[in-house]
Amino acid sequence: MVKEKIPNETPRKRFERLAAIRTNKVIEKLRILGNCSNPGMYEYSQEDMDKIFLAINKELRRAKAKFEKPQKVEFNFE
């Protein structure tokens, strides 16, 4: 995949462009995953569902944490 650089693109505009593309890809993949819920086509258990959504939620929390400002941790002996 060739990364296309847009001349004079600001960091904000680059974020908006790429975040929109990547967010839409995630949403589309989740919709496709939802197709696996058709009981006429697939067999799955509650445990299977729990594993899938645990993994998705874990990765979602990791991604969200990257966007949040780190909290300052200060040490003292008190």
matplotlib code that plots the C-alpha trace (Angstrom):
import matplotlib.pyplot as plt

x = [0.0, 1.4, 0.8, -0.3, 1.0, -1.1, 0.9, 0.4, -2.0, -2.2, -1.9, -5.6, -6.7, -4.6, -6.2, -9.7, -9.1, -7.4, -9.6, -12.8, -11.4, -10.2, -13.4, -15.5, -13.4, -13.9, -17.7, -17.9, -16.0, -18.3, -21.3, -19.7, -19.0, -22.7, -23.5, -22.1, -25.1, -27.4, -28.4, -29.5, -26.0, -23.8, -23.6, -22.2, -22.4, -22.7, -19.1, -18.1, -19.9, -18.4, -14.8, -15.4, -16.8, -14.3, -11.5, -13.2, -13.9, -10.3, -8.8, -11.4, -10.3, -6.6, -7.3, -9.4, -6.7, -4.2, -6.4, -6.9, -4.4, -2.0, -2.5, 0.4, 1.6, 3.6, 5.5, 5.9, 6.5, 3.4]
y = [0.0, 3.3, 6.2, 9.2, 12.5, 15.5, 18.7, 21.3, 19.1, 20.2, 17.6, 18.3, 17.7, 14.5, 13.3, 14.0, 12.3, 9.2, 8.8, 8.9, 6.3, 4.0, 4.4, 3.5, 0.4, -0.7, -0.1, -2.1, -5.0, -5.0, -5.2, -8.1, -9.8, -9.4, -11.5, -14.5, -14.2, -15.9, -19.1, -20.6, -20.4, -20.7, -22.5, -20.7, -20.6, -17.9, -18.7, -18.0, -14.7, -13.8, -14.5, -12.4, -9.4, -9.6, -9.4, -6.5, -4.5, -5.1, -3.7, -0.8, 0.2, 0.1, 2.3, 4.7, 4.9, 6.1, 9.2, 10.1, 12.4, 10.7, 11.5, 12.8, 10.4, 12.0, 10.2, 11.2, 9.5, 10.9]
z = [0.0, -1.1, 1.4, -0.4, 0.9, 0.3, -0.2, 2.5, 4.4, 8.1, 10.9, 11.7, 8.1, 7.9, 11.1, 9.9, 6.5, 8.0, 11.0, 8.9, 6.5, 9.3, 11.4, 8.4, 7.8, 11.5, 11.3, 8.0, 9.5, 12.5, 10.2, 8.4, 11.7, 12.5, 9.5, 11.5, 13.8, 11.3, 13.1, 9.8, 8.4, 11.5, 14.8, 17.8, 21.6, 24.2, 25.0, 21.4, 21.5, 24.8, 23.5, 20.3, 22.1, 24.9, 22.4, 20.5, 23.7, 25.0, 21.8, 21.8, 25.3, 24.2, 21.3, 23.3, 26.0, 23.4, 22.7, 26.4, 27.9, 30.3, 33.9, 35.8, 38.5, 41.3, 43.9, 47.5, 50.8, 52.6]

ax = plt.figure().add_subplot(projection="3d")
ax.plot(x, y, z, "-o")
ax.set_aspect("equal")
plt.show()
